[in-house]
């Protein structure tokens, strides 16, 4: 059964974890294991960052 306590991570930690996936070529699961965090959490952060980057690029293209 899960804990009632929700672990909070800083934005910096999330950015660094995402960057580690990108820079090492390791899977999200492998990086999450190395960092001692839930792979579901890192996967969610990674997907959100990817969506944010895509949205940013779309916005930049629309401005041109």
mmCIF file as Biopython writes it, N, C-alpha, C and O atoms, coordinates in Angstrom:
data_model
#
loop_
_atom_site.group_PDB
_atom_site.id
_atom_site.type_symbol
_atom_site.label_atom_id
_atom_site.label_alt_id
_atom_site.label_comp_id
_atom_site.label_asym_id
_atom_site.label_entity_id
_atom_site.label_seq_id
_atom_site.pdbx_PDB_ins_code
_atom_site.Cartn_x
_atom_site.Cartn_y
_atom_site.Cartn_z
_atom_site.occupancy
_atom_site.B_iso_or_equiv
_atom_site.auth_seq_id
_atom_site.auth_asym_id
_atom_site.pdbx_PDB_model_num
ATOM 1   N N  . UNK A ? 1  ? 0.831  -1.169 0.000   1.0 0.0 1  A 1 
ATOM 2   C CA . UNK A ? 1  ? 0.000  0.000  0.000   1.0 0.0 1  A 1 
ATOM 3   C C  . UNK A ? 1  ? 0.881  1.240  0.000   1.0 0.0 1  A 1 
ATOM 4   O O  . UNK A ? 1  ? 1.933  1.257  0.640   1.0 0.0 1  A 1 
ATOM 5   N N  . UNK A ? 2  ? 0.462  2.265  -0.708  1.0 0.0 2  A 1 
ATOM 6   C CA . UNK A ? 2  ? 1.260  3.478  -0.849  1.0 0.0 2  A 1 
ATOM 7   C C  . UNK A ? 2  ? 1.263  4.341  0.400   1.0 0.0 2  A 1 
ATOM 8   O O  . UNK A ? 2  ? 0.423  4.201  1.289   1.0 0.0 2  A 1 
ATOM 9   N N  . UNK A ? 3  ? 2.205  5.207  0.435   1.0 0.0 3  A 1 
ATOM 10  C CA . UNK A ? 3  ? 2.360  6.129  1.553   1.0 0.0 3  A 1 
ATOM 11  C C  . UNK A ? 3  ? 1.453  7.336  1.350   1.0 0.0 3  A 1 
ATOM 12  O O  . UNK A ? 3  ? 1.107  7.681  0.220   1.0 0.0 3  A 1 
ATOM 13  N N  . UNK A ? 4  ? 1.073  7.973  2.447   1.0 0.0 4  A 1 
ATOM 14  C CA . UNK A ? 4  ? 0.261  9.191  2.367   1.0 0.0 4  A 1 
ATOM 15  C C  . UNK A ? 4  ? 1.125  10.402 2.024   1.0 0.0 4  A 1 
ATOM 16  O O  . UNK A ? 4  ? 0.618  11.465 1.666   1.0 0.0 4  A 1 
ATOM 17  N N  . UNK A ? 5  ? 2.435  10.219 2.142   1.0 0.0 5  A 1 
ATOM 18  C CA . UNK A ? 5  ? 3.382  11.310 1.877   1.0 0.0 5  A 1 
ATOM 19  C C  . UNK A ? 5  ? 3.735  11.333 0.399   1.0 0.0 5  A 1 
ATOM 20  O O  . UNK A ? 5  ? 4.113  10.308 -0.167  1.0 0.0 5  A 1 
ATOM 21  N N  . UNK A ? 6  ? 3.614  12.491 -0.225  1.0 0.0 6  A 1 
ATOM 22  C CA . UNK A ? 6  ? 3.987  12.650 -1.624  1.0 0.0 6  A 1 
ATOM 23  C C  . UNK A ? 6  ? 5.336  13.343 -1.697  1.0 0.0 6  A 1 
ATOM 24  O O  . UNK A ? 6  ? 5.504  14.450 -1.186  1.0 0.0 6  A 1 
ATOM 25  N N  . UNK A ? 7  ? 6.282  12.695 -2.324  1.0 0.0 7  A 1 
ATOM 26  C CA . UNK A ? 7  ? 7.626  13.257 -2.471  1.0 0.0 7  A 1 
ATOM 27  C C  . UNK A ? 7  ? 7.577  14.384 -3.496  1.0 0.0 7  A 1 
ATOM 28  O O  . UNK A ? 7  ? 7.009  14.227 -4.577  1.0 0.0 7  A 1 
ATOM 29  N N  . UNK A ? 8  ? 8.166  15.502 -3.155  1.0 0.0 8  A 1 
ATOM 30  C CA . UNK A ? 8  ? 8.235  16.656 -4.047  1.0 0.0 8  A 1 
ATOM 31  C C  . UNK A ? 8  ? 9.665  16.817 -4.534  1.0 0.0 8  A 1 
ATOM 32  O O  . UNK A ? 8  ? 10.613 16.680 -3.761  1.0 0.0 8  A 1 
ATOM 33  N N  . UNK A ? 9  ? 9.812  17.104 -5.803  1.0 0.0 9  A 1 
ATOM 34  C CA . UNK A ? 9  ? 11.133 17.314 -6.399  1.0 0.0 9  A 1 
ATOM 35  C C  . UNK A ? 9  ? 11.201 18.736 -6.949  1.0 0.0 9  A 1 
ATOM 36  O O  . UNK A ? 9  ? 10.204 19.282 -7.422  1.0 0.0 9  A 1 
ATOM 37  N N  . UNK A ? 10 ? 12.383 19.318 -6.879  1.0 0.0 10 A 1 
ATOM 38  C CA . UNK A ? 10 ? 12.555 20.674 -7.389  1.0 0.0 10 A 1 
ATOM 39  C C  . UNK A ? 10 ? 12.539 20.662 -8.914  1.0 0.0 10 A 1 
ATOM 40  O O  . UNK A ? 10 ? 12.782 19.632 -9.543  1.0 0.0 10 A 1 
ATOM 41  N N  . UNK A ? 11 ? 12.253 21.813 -9.492  1.0 0.0 11 A 1 
ATOM 42  C CA . UNK A ? 11 ? 12.279 21.946 -10.947 1.0 0.0 11 A 1 
ATOM 43  C C  . UNK A ? 11 ? 13.675 21.633 -11.481 1.0 0.0 11 A 1 
ATOM 44  O O  . UNK A ? 11 ? 13.818 21.037 -12.549 1.0 0.0 11 A 1 
ATOM 45  N N  . UNK A ? 12 ? 14.701 22.037 -10.736 1.0 0.0 12 A 1 
ATOM 46  C CA . UNK A ? 12 ? 16.076 21.774 -11.151 1.0 0.0 12 A 1 
ATOM 47  C C  . UNK A ? 12 ? 16.344 20.268 -11.199 1.0 0.0 12 A 1 
ATOM 48  O O  . UNK A ? 12 ? 16.951 19.779 -12.152 1.0 0.0 12 A 1 
ATOM 49  N N  . UNK A ? 13 ? 15.905 19.542 -10.196 1.0 0.0 13 A 1 
ATOM 50  C CA . UNK A ? 13 ? 16.095 18.092 -10.164 1.0 0.0 13 A 1 
ATOM 51  C C  . UNK A ? 13 ? 15.407 17.446 -11.367 1.0 0.0 13 A 1 
ATOM 52  O O  . UNK A ? 13 ? 15.979 16.575 -12.021 1.0 0.0 13 A 1 
ATOM 53  N N  . UNK A ? 14 ? 14.181 17.877 -11.653 1.0 0.0 14 A 1 
ATOM 54  C CA . UNK A ? 14 ? 13.436 17.326 -12.784 1.0 0.0 14 A 1 
ATOM 55  C C  . UNK A ? 14 ? 14.160 17.601 -14.102 1.0 0.0 14 A 1 
ATOM 56  O O  . UNK A ? 14 ? 14.292 16.709 -14.940 1.0 0.0 14 A 1 
ATOM 57  N N  . UNK A ? 15 ? 14.630 18.847 -14.283 1.0 0.0 15 A 1 
ATOM 58  C CA . UNK A ? 15 ? 15.357 19.194 -15.518 1.0 0.0 15 A 1 
ATOM 59  C C  . UNK A ? 15 ? 16.612 18.345 -15.673 1.0 0.0 15 A 1 
ATOM 60  O O  . UNK A ? 15 ? 16.914 17.861 -16.764 1.0 0.0 15 A 1 
ATOM 61  N N  . UNK A ? 16 ? 17.341 18.167 -14.572 1.0 0.0 16 A 1 
ATOM 62  C CA . UNK A ? 16 ? 18.571 17.383 -14.628 1.0 0.0 16 A 1 
ATOM 63  C C  . UNK A ? 16 ? 18.288 15.905 -14.912 1.0 0.0 16 A 1 
ATOM 64  O O  . UNK A ? 16 ? 19.046 15.256 -15.632 1.0 0.0 16 A 1 
ATOM 65  N N  . UNK A ? 17 ? 17.215 15.381 -14.356 1.0 0.0 17 A 1 
ATOM 66  C CA . UNK A ? 17 ? 16.843 13.989 -14.605 1.0 0.0 17 A 1 
ATOM 67  C C  . UNK A ? 17 ? 16.467 13.797 -16.076 1.0 0.0 17 A 1 
ATOM 68  O O  . UNK A ? 17 ? 16.870 12.817 -16.703 1.0 0.0 17 A 1 
ATOM 69  N N  . UNK A ? 18 ? 15.699 14.732 -16.616 1.0 0.0 18 A 1 
ATOM 70  C CA . UNK A ? 18 ? 15.308 14.675 -18.030 1.0 0.0 18 A 1 
ATOM 71  C C  . UNK A ? 18 ? 16.537 14.780 -18.923 1.0 0.0 18 A 1 
ATOM 72  O O  . UNK A ? 18 ? 16.673 14.036 -19.894 1.0 0.0 18 A 1 
ATOM 73  N N  . UNK A ? 19 ? 17.426 15.701 -18.591 1.0 0.0 19 A 1 
ATOM 74  C CA . UNK A ? 19 ? 18.653 15.880 -19.372 1.0 0.0 19 A 1 
ATOM 75  C C  . UNK A ? 19 ? 19.506 14.619 -19.333 1.0 0.0 19 A 1 
ATOM 76  O O  . UNK A ? 19 ? 20.162 14.277 -20.317 1.0 0.0 19 A 1 
ATOM 77  N N  . UNK A ? 20 ? 19.497 13.933 -18.204 1.0 0.0 20 A 1 
ATOM 78  C CA . UNK A ? 20 ? 20.287 12.698 -18.068 1.0 0.0 20 A 1 
ATOM 79  C C  . UNK A ? 20 ? 19.769 11.617 -19.013 1.0 0.0 20 A 1 
ATOM 80  O O  . UNK A ? 20 ? 20.556 10.872 -19.598 1.0 0.0 20 A 1 
ATOM 81  N N  . UNK A ? 21 ? 18.462 11.530 -19.162 1.0 0.0 21 A 1 
ATOM 82  C CA . UNK A ? 21 ? 17.880 10.570 -20.111 1.0 0.0 21 A 1 
ATOM 83  C C  . UNK A ? 21 ? 18.347 10.918 -21.519 1.0 0.0 21 A 1 
ATOM 84  O O  . UNK A ? 21 ? 18.790 10.047 -22.268 1.0 0.0 21 A 1 
ATOM 85  N N  . UNK A ? 22 ? 18.244 12.191 -21.872 1.0 0.0 22 A 1 
ATOM 86  C CA . UNK A ? 22 ? 18.626 12.632 -23.221 1.0 0.0 22 A 1 
ATOM 87  C C  . UNK A ? 22 ? 20.119 12.461 -23.492 1.0 0.0 22 A 1 
ATOM 88  O O  . UNK A ? 22 ? 20.507 12.021 -24.574 1.0 0.0 22 A 1 
ATOM 89  N N  . UNK A ? 23 ? 20.949 12.803 -22.526 1.0 0.0 23 A 1 
ATOM 90  C CA . UNK A ? 23 ? 22.395 12.819 -22.774 1.0 0.0 23 A 1 
ATOM 91  C C  . UNK A ? 23 ? 23.045 11.444 -22.708 1.0 0.0 23 A 1 
ATOM 92  O O  . UNK A ? 23 ? 24.075 11.217 -23.343 1.0 0.0 23 A 1 
ATOM 93  N N  . UNK A ? 24 ? 22.458 10.524 -21.947 1.0 0.0 24 A 1 
ATOM 94  C CA . UNK A ? 24 ? 23.082 9.210  -21.801 1.0 0.0 24 A 1 
ATOM 95  C C  . UNK A ? 24 ? 22.541 8.174  -22.766 1.0 0.0 24 A 1 
ATOM 96  O O  . UNK A ? 24 ? 23.194 7.164  -23.028 1.0 0.0 24 A 1 
ATOM 97  N N  . UNK A ? 25 ? 21.354 8.416  -23.295 1.0 0.0 25 A 1 
ATOM 98  C CA . UNK A ? 25 ? 20.735 7.431  -24.167 1.0 0.0 25 A 1 
ATOM 99  C C  . UNK A ? 25 ? 20.147 6.258  -23.395 1.0 0.0 25 A 1 
ATOM 100 O O  . UNK A ? 25 ? 19.683 5.286  -23.991 1.0 0.0 25 A 1 
ATOM 101 N N  . UNK A ? 26 ? 20.167 6.350  -22.064 1.0 0.0 26 A 1 
ATOM 102 C CA . UNK A ? 26 ? 19.587 5.296  -21.233 1.0 0.0 26 A 1 
ATOM 103 C C  . UNK A ? 26 ? 18.075 5.437  -21.224 1.0 0.0 26 A 1 
ATOM 104 O O  . UNK A ? 26 ? 17.533 6.495  -21.544 1.0 0.0 26 A 1 
ATOM 105 N N  . UNK A ? 27 ? 17.411 4.365  -20.858 1.0 0.0 27 A 1 
ATOM 106 C CA . UNK A ? 27 ? 15.952 4.409  -20.770 1.0 0.0 27 A 1 
ATOM 107 C C  . UNK A ? 27 ? 15.525 5.227  -19.554 1.0 0.0 27 A 1 
ATOM 108 O O  . UNK A ? 27 ? 16.295 5.432  -18.615 1.0 0.0 27 A 1 
ATOM 109 N N  . UNK A ? 28 ? 14.297 5.679  -19.599 1.0 0.0 28 A 1 
ATOM 110 C CA . UNK A ? 28 ? 13.727 6.399  -18.466 1.0 0.0 28 A 1 
ATOM 111 C C  . UNK A ? 28 ? 13.776 5.509  -17.225 1.0 0.0 28 A 1 
ATOM 112 O O  . UNK A ? 28 ? 14.098 5.975  -16.132 1.0 0.0 28 A 1 
ATOM 113 N N  . UNK A ? 29 ? 13.460 4.244  -17.398 1.0 0.0 29 A 1 
ATOM 114 C CA . UNK A ? 29 ? 13.463 3.316  -16.271 1.0 0.0 29 A 1 
ATOM 115 C C  . UNK A ? 29 ? 14.856 3.192  -15.652 1.0 0.0 29 A 1 
ATOM 116 O O  . UNK A ? 29 ? 14.995 3.194  -14.429 1.0 0.0 29 A 1 
ATOM 117 N N  . UNK A ? 30 ? 15.881 3.085  -16.490 1.0 0.0 30 A 1 
ATOM 118 C CA . UNK A ? 30 ? 17.251 2.946  -15.988 1.0 0.0 30 A 1 
ATOM 119 C C  . UNK A ? 30 ? 17.685 4.196  -15.222 1.0 0.0 30 A 1 
ATOM 120 O O  . UNK A ? 30 ? 18.273 4.090  -14.146 1.0 0.0 30 A 1 
ATOM 121 N N  . UNK A ? 31 ? 17.402 5.365  -15.764 1.0 0.0 31 A 1 
ATOM 122 C CA . UNK A ? 31 ? 17.784 6.615  -15.094 1.0 0.0 31 A 1 
ATOM 123 C C  . UNK A ? 31 ? 17.009 6.764  -13.785 1.0 0.0 31 A 1 
ATOM 124 O O  . UNK A ? 31 ? 17.577 7.159  -12.767 1.0 0.0 31 A 1 
ATOM 125 N N  . UNK A ? 32 ? 15.725 6.450  -13.809 1.0 0.0 32 A 1 
ATOM 126 C CA . UNK A ? 32 ? 14.925 6.543  -12.584 1.0 0.0 32 A 1 
ATOM 127 C C  . UNK A ? 32 ? 15.503 5.618  -11.515 1.0 0.0 32 A 1 
ATOM 128 O O  . UNK A ? 32 ? 15.587 6.000  -10.347 1.0 0.0 32 A 1 
ATOM 129 N N  . UNK A ? 33 ? 15.895 4.423  -11.898 1.0 0.0 33 A 1 
ATOM 130 C CA . UNK A ? 33 ? 16.477 3.487  -10.939 1.0 0.0 33 A 1 
ATOM 131 C C  . UNK A ? 33 ? 17.764 4.053  -10.354 1.0 0.0 33 A 1 
ATOM 132 O O  . UNK A ? 33 ? 17.997 3.961  -9.149  1.0 0.0 33 A 1 
ATOM 133 N N  . UNK A ? 34 ? 18.602 4.639  -11.212 1.0 0.0 34 A 1 
ATOM 134 C CA . UNK A ? 34 ? 19.864 5.232  -10.742 1.0 0.0 34 A 1 
ATOM 135 C C  . UNK A ? 34 ? 19.615 6.360  -9.740  1.0 0.0 34 A 1 
ATOM 136 O O  . UNK A ? 34 ? 20.360 6.525  -8.774  1.0 0.0 34 A 1 
ATOM 137 N N  . UNK A ? 35 ? 18.559 7.127  -9.986  1.0 0.0 35 A 1 
ATOM 138 C CA . UNK A ? 35 ? 18.258 8.282  -9.130  1.0 0.0 35 A 1 
ATOM 139 C C  . UNK A ? 35 ? 17.411 7.907  -7.914  1.0 0.0 35 A 1 
ATOM 140 O O  . UNK A ? 35 ? 17.224 8.719  -7.008  1.0 0.0 35 A 1 
ATOM 141 N N  . UNK A ? 36 ? 16.906 6.682  -7.900  1.0 0.0 36 A 1 
ATOM 142 C CA . UNK A ? 36 ? 16.086 6.248  -6.779  1.0 0.0 36 A 1 
ATOM 143 C C  . UNK A ? 36 ? 14.700 6.853  -6.770  1.0 0.0 36 A 1 
ATOM 144 O O  . UNK A ? 36 ? 14.122 7.097  -5.710  1.0 0.0 36 A 1 
ATOM 145 N N  . UNK A ? 37 ? 14.163 7.099  -7.974  1.0 0.0 37 A 1 
ATOM 146 C CA . UNK A ? 37 ? 12.822 7.683  -8.084  1.0 0.0 37 A 1 
ATOM 147 C C  . UNK A ? 37 ? 11.927 6.754  -8.894  1.0 0.0 37 A 1 
ATOM 148 O O  . UNK A ? 37 ? 12.399 5.802  -9.516  1.0 0.0 37 A 1 
ATOM 149 N N  . UNK A ? 38 ? 10.673 7.034  -8.877  1.0 0.0 38 A 1 
ATOM 150 C CA . UNK A ? 38 ? 9.697  6.245  -9.615  1.0 0.0 38 A 1 
ATOM 151 C C  . UNK A ? 38 ? 9.866  6.473  -11.121 1.0 0.0 38 A 1 
ATOM 152 O O  . UNK A ? 38 ? 9.993  7.608  -11.580 1.0 0.0 38 A 1 
ATOM 153 N N  . UNK A ? 39 ? 9.865  5.378  -11.873 1.0 0.0 39 A 1 
ATOM 154 C CA . UNK A ? 39 ? 9.965  5.532  -13.326 1.0 0.0 39 A 1 
ATOM 155 C C  . UNK A ? 39 ? 8.722  6.222  -13.879 1.0 0.0 39 A 1 
ATOM 156 O O  . UNK A ? 39 ? 8.799  6.919  -14.891 1.0 0.0 39 A 1 
ATOM 157 N N  . UNK A ? 40 ? 7.582  6.036  -13.225 1.0 0.0 40 A 1 
ATOM 158 C CA . UNK A ? 40 ? 6.356  6.711  -13.672 1.0 0.0 40 A 1 
ATOM 159 C C  . UNK A ? 40 ? 6.476  8.224  -13.522 1.0 0.0 40 A 1 
ATOM 160 O O  . UNK A ? 40 ? 6.001  8.978  -14.371 1.0 0.0 40 A 1 
ATOM 161 N N  . UNK A ? 41 ? 7.113  8.662  -12.438 1.0 0.0 41 A 1 
ATOM 162 C CA . UNK A ? 41 ? 7.309  10.099 -12.248 1.0 0.0 41 A 1 
ATOM 163 C C  . UNK A ? 41 ? 8.208  10.668 -13.339 1.0 0.0 41 A 1 
ATOM 164 O O  . UNK A ? 41 ? 7.867  11.661 -13.980 1.0 0.0 41 A 1 
ATOM 165 N N  . UNK A ? 42 ? 9.356  10.032 -13.542 1.0 0.0 42 A 1 
ATOM 166 C CA . UNK A ? 42 ? 10.293 10.535 -14.549 1.0 0.0 42 A 1 
ATOM 167 C C  . UNK A ? 42 ? 9.683  10.475 -15.939 1.0 0.0 42 A 1 
ATOM 168 O O  . UNK A ? 42 ? 9.884  11.390 -16.737 1.0 0.0 42 A 1 
ATOM 169 N N  . UNK A ? 43 ? 8.947  9.425  -16.241 1.0 0.0 43 A 1 
ATOM 170 C CA . UNK A ? 43 ? 8.300  9.316  -17.548 1.0 0.0 43 A 1 
ATOM 171 C C  . UNK A ? 43 ? 7.309  10.466 -17.757 1.0 0.0 43 A 1 
ATOM 172 O O  . UNK A ? 43 ? 7.233  11.033 -18.847 1.0 0.0 43 A 1 
ATOM 173 N N  . UNK A ? 44 ? 6.560  10.803 -16.719 1.0 0.0 44 A 1 
ATOM 174 C CA . UNK A ? 44 ? 5.616  11.921 -16.810 1.0 0.0 44 A 1 
ATOM 175 C C  . UNK A ? 44 ? 6.323  13.243 -17.031 1.0 0.0 44 A 1 
ATOM 176 O O  . UNK A ? 44 ? 5.889  14.053 -17.850 1.0 0.0 44 A 1 
ATOM 177 N N  . UNK A ? 45 ? 7.413  13.466 -16.304 1.0 0.0 45 A 1 
ATOM 178 C CA . UNK A ? 45 ? 8.188  14.700 -16.479 1.0 0.0 45 A 1 
ATOM 179 C C  . UNK A ? 45 ? 8.749  14.771 -17.891 1.0 0.0 45 A 1 
ATOM 180 O O  . UNK A ? 45 ? 8.728  15.821 -18.532 1.0 0.0 45 A 1 
ATOM 181 N N  . UNK A ? 46 ? 9.252  13.628 -18.367 1.0 0.0 46 A 1 
ATOM 182 C CA . UNK A ? 46 ? 9.872  13.575 -19.699 1.0 0.0 46 A 1 
ATOM 183 C C  . UNK A ? 46 ? 8.837  13.878 -20.782 1.0 0.0 46 A 1 
ATOM 184 O O  . UNK A ? 46 ? 9.094  14.661 -21.696 1.0 0.0 46 A 1 
ATOM 185 N N  . UNK A ? 47 ? 7.687  13.263 -20.671 1.0 0.0 47 A 1 
ATOM 186 C CA . UNK A ? 47 ? 6.615  13.512 -21.653 1.0 0.0 47 A 1 
ATOM 187 C C  . UNK A ? 47 ? 6.171  14.968 -21.630 1.0 0.0 47 A 1 
ATOM 188 O O  . UNK A ? 47 ? 5.942  15.564 -22.683 1.0 0.0 47 A 1 
ATOM 189 N N  . UNK A ? 48 ? 6.048  15.540 -20.442 1.0 0.0 48 A 1 
ATOM 190 C CA . UNK A ? 48 ? 5.639  16.943 -20.332 1.0 0.0 48 A 1 
ATOM 191 C C  . UNK A ? 48 ? 6.688  17.860 -20.938 1.0 0.0 48 A 1 
ATOM 192 O O  . UNK A ? 48 ? 6.350  18.815 -21.637 1.0 0.0 48 A 1 
ATOM 193 N N  . UNK A ? 49 ? 7.959  17.578 -20.675 1.0 0.0 49 A 1 
ATOM 194 C CA . UNK A ? 49 ? 9.039  18.400 -21.241 1.0 0.0 49 A 1 
ATOM 195 C C  . UNK A ? 49 ? 9.040  18.312 -22.765 1.0 0.0 49 A 1 
ATOM 196 O O  . UNK A ? 49 ? 9.245  19.311 -23.454 1.0 0.0 49 A 1 
ATOM 197 N N  . UNK A ? 50 ? 8.812  17.117 -23.277 1.0 0.0 50 A 1 
ATOM 198 C CA . UNK A ? 50 ? 8.764  16.935 -24.733 1.0 0.0 50 A 1 
ATOM 199 C C  . UNK A ? 50 ? 7.592  17.725 -25.334 1.0 0.0 50 A 1 
ATOM 200 O O  . UNK A ? 50 ? 7.745  18.387 -26.360 1.0 0.0 50 A 1 
ATOM 201 N N  . UNK A ? 51 ? 6.442  17.649 -24.696 1.0 0.0 51 A 1 
ATOM 202 C CA . UNK A ? 51 ? 5.266  18.399 -25.176 1.0 0.0 51 A 1 
ATOM 203 C C  . UNK A ? 51 ? 5.519  19.899 -25.104 1.0 0.0 51 A 1 
ATOM 204 O O  . UNK A ? 51 ? 5.135  20.642 -26.008 1.0 0.0 51 A 1 
ATOM 205 N N  . UNK A ? 52 ? 6.168  20.346 -24.025 1.0 0.0 52 A 1 
ATOM 206 C CA . UNK A ? 52 ? 6.482  21.769 -23.884 1.0 0.0 52 A 1 
ATOM 207 C C  . UNK A ? 52 ? 7.437  22.230 -24.981 1.0 0.0 52 A 1 
ATOM 208 O O  . UNK A ? 52 ? 7.265  23.312 -25.543 1.0 0.0 52 A 1 
ATOM 209 N N  . UNK A ? 53 ? 8.447  21.408 -25.287 1.0 0.0 53 A 1 
ATOM 210 C CA . UNK A ? 53 ? 9.398  21.761 -26.361 1.0 0.0 53 A 1 
ATOM 211 C C  . UNK A ? 53 ? 8.687  21.844 -27.703 1.0 0.0 53 A 1 
ATOM 212 O O  . UNK A ? 53 ? 8.925  22.767 -28.482 1.0 0.0 53 A 1 
ATOM 213 N N  . UNK A ? 54 ? 7.807  20.872 -27.975 1.0 0.0 54 A 1 
ATOM 214 C CA . UNK A ? 54 ? 7.063  20.880 -29.231 1.0 0.0 54 A 1 
ATOM 215 C C  . UNK A ? 54 ? 6.163  22.104 -29.320 1.0 0.0 54 A 1 
ATOM 216 O O  . UNK A ? 54 ? 6.069  22.730 -30.376 1.0 0.0 54 A 1 
ATOM 217 N N  . UNK A ? 55 ? 5.510  22.443 -28.235 1.0 0.0 55 A 1 
ATOM 218 C CA . UNK A ? 55 ? 4.638  23.616 -28.208 1.0 0.0 55 A 1 
ATOM 219 C C  . UNK A ? 55 ? 5.448  24.888 -28.429 1.0 0.0 55 A 1 
ATOM 220 O O  . UNK A ? 55 ? 5.012  25.788 -29.146 1.0 0.0 55 A 1 
ATOM 221 N N  . UNK A ? 56 ? 6.629  24.964 -27.813 1.0 0.0 56 A 1 
ATOM 222 C CA . UNK A ? 56 ? 7.499  26.118 -27.981 1.0 0.0 56 A 1 
ATOM 223 C C  . UNK A ? 56 ? 7.908  26.261 -29.445 1.0 0.0 56 A 1 
ATOM 224 O O  . UNK A ? 56 ? 7.854  27.355 -30.008 1.0 0.0 56 A 1 
ATOM 225 N N  . UNK A ? 57 ? 8.314  25.156 -30.053 1.0 0.0 57 A 1 
ATOM 226 C CA . UNK A ? 57 ? 8.742  25.203 -31.457 1.0 0.0 57 A 1 
ATOM 227 C C  . UNK A ? 57 ? 7.602  25.587 -32.379 1.0 0.0 57 A 1 
ATOM 228 O O  . UNK A ? 57 ? 7.807  26.311 -33.353 1.0 0.0 57 A 1 
ATOM 229 N N  . UNK A ? 58 ? 6.401  25.108 -32.081 1.0 0.0 58 A 1 
ATOM 230 C CA . UNK A ? 58 ? 5.247  25.506 -32.876 1.0 0.0 58 A 1 
ATOM 231 C C  . UNK A ? 58 ? 5.003  27.006 -32.740 1.0 0.0 58 A 1 
ATOM 232 O O  . UNK A ? 58 ? 4.706  27.687 -33.721 1.0 0.0 58 A 1 
ATOM 233 N N  . UNK A ? 59 ? 5.129  27.510 -31.522 1.0 0.0 59 A 1 
ATOM 234 C CA . UNK A ? 59 ? 4.933  28.940 -31.278 1.0 0.0 59 A 1 
ATOM 235 C C  . UNK A ? 59 ? 5.974  29.782 -31.990 1.0 0.0 59 A 1 
ATOM 236 O O  . UNK A ? 59 ? 5.654  30.842 -32.526 1.0 0.0 59 A 1 
ATOM 237 N N  . UNK A ? 60 ? 7.223  29.319 -32.002 1.0 0.0 60 A 1 
ATOM 238 C CA . UNK A ? 60 ? 8.283  30.035 -32.693 1.0 0.0 60 A 1 
ATOM 239 C C  . UNK A ? 60 ? 8.005  30.047 -34.182 1.0 0.0 60 A 1 
ATOM 240 O O  . UNK A ? 60 ? 8.185  31.075 -34.836 1.0 0.0 60 A 1 
ATOM 241 N N  . UNK A ? 61 ? 7.568  28.922 -34.730 1.0 0.0 61 A 1 
ATOM 242 C CA . UNK A ? 61 ? 7.272  28.856 -36.162 1.0 0.0 61 A 1 
ATOM 243 C C  . UNK A ? 61 ? 6.101  29.752 -36.538 1.0 0.0 61 A 1 
ATOM 244 O O  . UNK A ? 61 ? 6.083  30.322 -37.629 1.0 0.0 61 A 1 
ATOM 245 N N  . UNK A ? 62 ? 5.122  29.882 -35.642 1.0 0.0 62 A 1 
ATOM 246 C CA . UNK A ? 62 ? 3.975  30.728 -35.939 1.0 0.0 62 A 1 
ATOM 247 C C  . UNK A ? 62 ? 4.326  32.209 -35.905 1.0 0.0 62 A 1 
ATOM 248 O O  . UNK A ? 62 ? 3.687  33.012 -36.586 1.0 0.0 62 A 1 
ATOM 249 N N  . UNK A ? 63 ? 5.328  32.575 -35.126 1.0 0.0 63 A 1 
ATOM 250 C CA . UNK A ? 63 ? 5.734  33.972 -35.005 1.0 0.0 63 A 1 
ATOM 251 C C  . UNK A ? 63 ? 6.476  34.433 -36.253 1.0 0.0 63 A 1 
ATOM 252 O O  . UNK A ? 63 ? 6.401  35.603 -36.627 1.0 0.0 63 A 1 
ATOM 253 N N  . UNK A ? 64 ? 7.172  33.539 -36.881 1.0 0.0 64 A 1 
ATOM 254 C CA . UNK A ? 64 ? 7.964  33.911 -38.063 1.0 0.0 64 A 1 
ATOM 255 C C  . UNK A ? 64 ? 7.144  34.345 -39.220 1.0 0.0 64 A 1 
ATOM 256 O O  . UNK A ? 64 ? 7.689  34.682 -40.271 1.0 0.0 64 A 1 
#
